[in-house]
Amino acid sequence: MNRVFTLILCVIVIFGLIGCSSVEQEEASKIIEMVKVMEQNGHQLERFEITYDQYKENTDSLIASGFTNKEKEVLFGFDGKMFTGKTLTGVTREEMLELKEALKNALKDSWREAAYDTVYISDVYDNDTFGWKYVLTKETITFENMPDTIRYKKYMFKQSDDGWKIFDITDMTTSIDRIHPKEVEQYEKRNGEAIKYTHRLDAKN
C-alpha cells in the first residue's frame, strides 16, 4: 500500500514539475516576442519608416503603466531643435520623411545612413532579488567610412495583472574599436558565465 501511495505521489510531483516548466517556457517565449516587437518598431522609427504614433500603437500594450518609453527620449536633432517622442506626436508619415531630408541637409557631409543587420537577443533571465525578468540585446550598426558601432540594450520586465510588462529599458552604444571590457561586462556575462544570445531578429534595411 505504501509503495502504491509513493508511486502515485511521485507521478503527481513529476506532472507538477512538467506543468511549471511548460508555463515558464510559454512566458519566456512571450517575453522574447515582446522584445522582437520593440526592436522591430524601434528600428523602423529610427529609419523614419513609421510615425511615432504608429510606434506607440504597436508597442503600448507591452509597456507597464508609468513607463514613458520614448516619449521623453531625444530621437534626433538639428539646427538647435531636439525631437522627442512627445514632440513627434501627431506628425504624419510625409512629415517624418520631410524631417529626415531636413536632418540630412543640416548634417550635409557628416550625414551617414545607418545599416542594420541582425539583432541578437538573449534568453530570459531572472532577477531573484525583486522578482523581475530581463532580456539583453546586442547589434552591430554600420556607417560608411566609420568604425562599426555596437549597441546593447537591457529590457526589464515586471509582473502585472495582465502579464509581464516592460518597465525600463537601458542601453549602451560604443564604437567597436573602443570597447572596454568592463563597460560591456553586464551585457556579456552573468554570474561569471557568458550571456546566451540564442535568438535572432533580422533588422536589415
C-alpha positions as a LaTeX table, in Angstrom:
\begin{tabular}{lrrr}
\hline
Residue & $x$ (\AA) & $y$ (\AA) & $z$ (\AA) \\
\hline
Met1 & 0.00 & 0.00 & 0.00 \\
Asn2 & 2.80 & 2.37 & 0.95 \\
Arg3 & 4.58 & 1.54 & $-2.28$ \\
Val4 & 1.48 & 2.38 & $-4.33$ \\
Phe5 & 1.00 & 5.65 & $-2.45$ \\
Thr6 & 4.64 & 6.59 & $-3.01$ \\
Leu7 & 4.33 & 5.83 & $-6.73$ \\
Ile8 & 1.19 & 7.98 & $-7.04$ \\
Leu9 & 2.91 & 10.83 & $-5.16$ \\
Cys10 & 5.93 & 10.63 & $-7.47$ \\
Val11 & 3.70 & 10.80 & $-10.54$ \\
Ile12 & 1.88 & 13.86 & $-9.16$ \\
Val13 & 5.20 & 15.63 & $-8.43$ \\
Ile14 & 6.58 & 14.84 & $-11.89$ \\
Phe15 & 3.49 & 16.16 & $-13.67$ \\
Gly16 & 3.56 & 19.23 & $-11.42$ \\
Leu17 & 7.17 & 19.95 & $-12.40$ \\
Ile18 & 6.37 & 19.42 & $-16.08$ \\
Gly19 & 3.43 & 21.83 & $-15.77$ \\
Cys20 & 5.59 & 24.52 & $-14.12$ \\
Ser21 & 8.29 & 24.11 & $-16.75$ \\
Ser22 & 5.73 & 24.43 & $-19.55$ \\
Val23 & 4.33 & 27.65 & $-18.07$ \\
Glu24 & 7.83 & 29.13 & $-17.69$ \\
Gln25 & 8.70 & 28.26 & $-21.28$ \\
Glu26 & 5.49 & 29.86 & $-22.53$ \\
Glu27 & 6.19 & 33.01 & $-20.51$ \\
Ala28 & 9.76 & 33.18 & $-21.82$ \\
Ser29 & 8.56 & 32.80 & $-25.42$ \\
Lys30 & 6.07 & 35.63 & $-24.98$ \\
Ile31 & 8.74 & 37.88 & $-23.45$ \\
Ile32 & 11.15 & 37.22 & $-26.33$ \\
Glu33 & 8.40 & 38.06 & $-28.83$ \\
Met34 & 7.73 & 41.31 & $-26.96$ \\
Val35 & 11.40 & 42.26 & $-27.29$ \\
Lys36 & 11.28 & 41.47 & $-31.01$ \\
Val37 & 8.25 & 43.75 & $-31.45$ \\
Met38 & 10.02 & 46.56 & $-29.57$ \\
Glu39 & 13.21 & 46.15 & $-31.60$ \\
Gln40 & 11.43 & 45.95 & $-34.95$ \\
Asn41 & 9.37 & 49.06 & $-34.30$ \\
Gly42 & 12.35 & 50.89 & $-32.80$ \\
His43 & 14.37 & 50.29 & $-35.96$ \\
Gln44 & 11.51 & 51.38 & $-38.19$ \\
Leu45 & 11.13 & 54.59 & $-36.19$ \\
Glu46 & 14.88 & 55.28 & $-36.38$ \\
Arg47 & 14.74 & 54.83 & $-40.15$ \\
Phe48 & 11.74 & 57.21 & $-40.41$ \\
Glu49 & 9.66 & 54.34 & $-41.84$ \\
Ile50 & 6.83 & 54.76 & $-39.33$ \\
Thr51 & 5.48 & 57.66 & $-37.31$ \\
Tyr52 & 5.80 & 57.96 & $-33.56$ \\
Asp53 & 2.03 & 57.44 & $-33.28$ \\
Gln54 & 2.36 & 54.13 & $-35.16$ \\
Tyr55 & 5.25 & 53.17 & $-32.90$ \\
Lys56 & 3.13 & 53.82 & $-29.81$ \\
Glu57 & 0.16 & 51.95 & $-31.23$ \\
Asn58 & 2.34 & 48.91 & $-31.91$ \\
Thr59 & 4.15 & 48.88 & $-28.55$ \\
Asp60 & 1.91 & 50.45 & $-25.89$ \\
Ser61 & 0.35 & 47.11 & $-24.91$ \\
Leu62 & 3.83 & 45.84 & $-23.97$ \\
Ile63 & 4.68 & 48.74 & $-21.68$ \\
Ala64 & 4.00 & 48.94 & $-17.94$ \\
Ser65 & 1.92 & 51.81 & $-16.64$ \\
Gly66 & 4.08 & 54.82 & $-15.81$ \\
Phe67 & 6.95 & 53.99 & $-18.17$ \\
Thr68 & 7.30 & 56.81 & $-20.71$ \\
Asn69 & 9.38 & 54.74 & $-23.19$ \\
Lys70 & 10.46 & 57.10 & $-25.99$ \\
Glu71 & 8.13 & 59.95 & $-25.02$ \\
Lys72 & 10.94 & 61.99 & $-23.43$ \\
Glu73 & 13.87 & 60.45 & $-25.32$ \\
Val74 & 15.64 & 62.66 & $-27.85$ \\
Leu75 & 15.35 & 60.67 & $-31.08$ \\
Phe76 & 17.24 & 63.14 & $-33.27$ \\
Gly77 & 18.02 & 66.82 & $-33.55$ \\
Phe78 & 19.32 & 69.52 & $-35.87$ \\
Asp79 & 19.54 & 73.31 & $-36.06$ \\
Gly80 & 19.21 & 73.51 & $-32.29$ \\
Lys81 & 15.92 & 71.58 & $-32.29$ \\
Met82 & 15.51 & 68.37 & $-30.32$ \\
Phe83 & 12.81 & 65.89 & $-31.34$ \\
Thr84 & 11.40 & 63.54 & $-28.70$ \\
Gly85 & 8.52 & 61.13 & $-28.96$ \\
Lys86 & 6.29 & 63.76 & $-27.39$ \\
Thr87 & 7.19 & 66.41 & $-29.99$ \\
Leu88 & 6.64 & 63.88 & $-32.79$ \\
Thr89 & 3.13 & 63.03 & $-31.63$ \\
Gly90 & 0.71 & 63.76 & $-34.47$ \\
Val91 & 3.46 & 64.04 & $-37.10$ \\
Thr92 & 2.43 & 62.27 & $-40.31$ \\
Arg93 & 4.47 & 59.85 & $-42.42$ \\
Glu94 & 5.05 & 62.54 & $-45.06$ \\
Glu95 & 6.21 & 64.99 & $-42.38$ \\
Met96 & 8.57 & 62.34 & $-40.98$ \\
Leu97 & 10.21 & 62.00 & $-44.40$ \\
Glu98 & 10.49 & 65.79 & $-44.64$ \\
Leu99 & 12.22 & 65.82 & $-41.25$ \\
Lys100 & 14.65 & 63.15 & $-42.46$ \\
Glu101 & 15.54 & 65.26 & $-45.50$ \\
Ala102 & 15.96 & 68.33 & $-43.30$ \\
Leu103 & 18.24 & 66.34 & $-41.00$ \\
Lys104 & 20.33 & 65.14 & $-43.95$ \\
Asn105 & 20.62 & 68.69 & $-45.31$ \\
Ala106 & 21.60 & 70.07 & $-41.90$ \\
Leu107 & 24.31 & 67.46 & $-41.37$ \\
Lys108 & 25.49 & 67.62 & $-45.01$ \\
Asp109 & 28.78 & 65.73 & $-45.41$ \\
Ser110 & 28.60 & 64.32 & $-41.87$ \\
Trp111 & 25.31 & 62.52 & $-42.60$ \\
Arg112 & 25.70 & 58.75 & $-42.55$ \\
Glu113 & 22.88 & 56.31 & $-43.26$ \\
Ala114 & 22.92 & 53.56 & $-40.65$ \\
Ala115 & 22.95 & 49.99 & $-41.95$ \\
Tyr116 & 21.41 & 47.40 & $-39.64$ \\
Asp117 & 21.79 & 43.65 & $-39.85$ \\
Thr118 & 20.91 & 41.21 & $-37.06$ \\
Val119 & 19.74 & 41.90 & $-33.52$ \\
Tyr120 & 20.94 & 39.19 & $-31.15$ \\
Ile121 & 18.56 & 38.54 & $-28.27$ \\
Ser122 & 19.44 & 36.75 & $-25.04$ \\
Asp123 & 17.49 & 34.16 & $-23.13$ \\
Val124 & 15.16 & 35.42 & $-20.40$ \\
Tyr125 & 16.98 & 35.88 & $-17.09$ \\
Asp126 & 15.57 & 36.27 & $-13.58$ \\
Asn127 & 16.32 & 38.98 & $-11.07$ \\
Asp128 & 15.68 & 36.95 & $-7.93$ \\
Thr129 & 16.01 & 39.92 & $-5.58$ \\
Phe130 & 12.98 & 41.79 & $-6.95$ \\
Gly131 & 11.17 & 39.08 & $-8.90$ \\
Trp132 & 11.81 & 40.82 & $-12.22$ \\
Lys133 & 12.90 & 39.33 & $-15.51$ \\
Tyr134 & 15.21 & 40.82 & $-18.10$ \\
Val135 & 16.39 & 40.30 & $-21.67$ \\
Leu136 & 19.52 & 41.70 & $-23.30$ \\
Thr137 & 20.05 & 42.58 & $-26.95$ \\
Lys138 & 23.12 & 43.47 & $-28.98$ \\
Glu139 & 23.64 & 44.52 & $-32.57$ \\
Thr140 & 26.29 & 45.98 & $-34.83$ \\
Ile141 & 25.38 & 49.15 & $-36.73$ \\
Thr142 & 27.45 & 50.04 & $-39.78$ \\
Phe143 & 28.16 & 53.54 & $-41.07$ \\
Glu144 & 30.02 & 54.27 & $-44.29$ \\
Asn145 & 33.69 & 55.25 & $-43.77$ \\
Met146 & 33.35 & 54.95 & $-39.99$ \\
Pro147 & 34.11 & 52.23 & $-37.44$ \\
Asp148 & 31.16 & 49.97 & $-36.72$ \\
Thr149 & 29.04 & 50.76 & $-33.68$ \\
Ile150 & 27.80 & 48.14 & $-31.24$ \\
Arg151 & 24.59 & 48.77 & $-29.32$ \\
Tyr152 & 23.45 & 46.89 & $-26.24$ \\
Lys153 & 20.04 & 47.12 & $-24.57$ \\
Lys154 & 18.52 & 45.71 & $-21.40$ \\
Tyr155 & 14.74 & 45.23 & $-21.25$ \\
Met156 & 13.37 & 44.95 & $-17.72$ \\
Phe157 & 10.03 & 43.19 & $-17.09$ \\
Lys158 & 7.74 & 43.06 & $-14.09$ \\
Gln159 & 4.58 & 41.10 & $-13.46$ \\
Ser160 & 1.28 & 42.98 & $-13.79$ \\
Asp161 & $-2.37$ & 41.98 & $-13.68$ \\
Asp162 & $-2.31$ & 41.11 & $-17.38$ \\
Gly163 & 1.12 & 39.51 & $-17.67$ \\
Trp164 & 4.73 & 40.64 & $-17.93$ \\
Lys165 & 5.30 & 44.24 & $-18.98$ \\
Ile166 & 8.38 & 46.31 & $-19.81$ \\
Phe167 & 9.04 & 48.91 & $-17.12$ \\
Asp168 & 12.54 & 50.04 & $-18.06$ \\
Ile169 & 14.98 & 49.95 & $-20.99$ \\
Thr170 & 18.64 & 50.86 & $-20.63$ \\
Asp171 & 21.14 & 50.94 & $-23.45$ \\
Met172 & 24.81 & 51.48 & $-24.18$ \\
Thr173 & 26.32 & 52.35 & $-27.56$ \\
Thr174 & 30.03 & 52.37 & $-28.29$ \\
Ser175 & 32.38 & 52.31 & $-31.25$ \\
Ile176 & 33.53 & 48.76 & $-31.87$ \\
Asp177 & 37.18 & 49.87 & $-31.79$ \\
Arg178 & 36.74 & 51.48 & $-28.37$ \\
Ile179 & 35.00 & 48.71 & $-26.47$ \\
His180 & 36.15 & 48.45 & $-22.87$ \\
Pro181 & 35.56 & 45.01 & $-21.31$ \\
Lys182 & 34.32 & 46.49 & $-18.03$ \\
Glu183 & 31.75 & 48.66 & $-19.80$ \\
Val184 & 30.14 & 45.76 & $-21.67$ \\
Glu185 & 30.53 & 43.12 & $-18.96$ \\
Gln186 & 26.94 & 43.48 & $-17.74$ \\
Tyr187 & 25.77 & 42.68 & $-21.28$ \\
Glu188 & 28.17 & 39.81 & $-21.88$ \\
Lys189 & 28.39 & 37.99 & $-18.55$ \\
Arg190 & 26.06 & 36.90 & $-15.76$ \\
Asn191 & 27.44 & 35.43 & $-12.55$ \\
Gly192 & 30.74 & 34.90 & $-14.33$ \\
Glu193 & 29.20 & 32.99 & $-17.23$ \\
Ala194 & 28.70 & 34.19 & $-20.81$ \\
Ile195 & 25.26 & 35.57 & $-21.67$ \\
Lys196 & 23.49 & 33.31 & $-24.15$ \\
Tyr197 & 22.27 & 35.29 & $-27.17$ \\
Thr198 & 20.25 & 32.45 & $-28.66$ \\
His199 & 17.53 & 34.39 & $-30.51$ \\
Arg200 & 17.74 & 36.46 & $-33.69$ \\
Leu201 & 15.85 & 39.29 & $-35.36$ \\
Asp202 & 16.55 & 40.34 & $-38.94$ \\
Ala203 & 16.80 & 44.14 & $-38.85$ \\
Lys204 & 18.26 & 44.70 & $-42.32$ \\
Asn205 & 17.23 & 47.85 & $-44.15$ \\
\hline
\end{tabular}
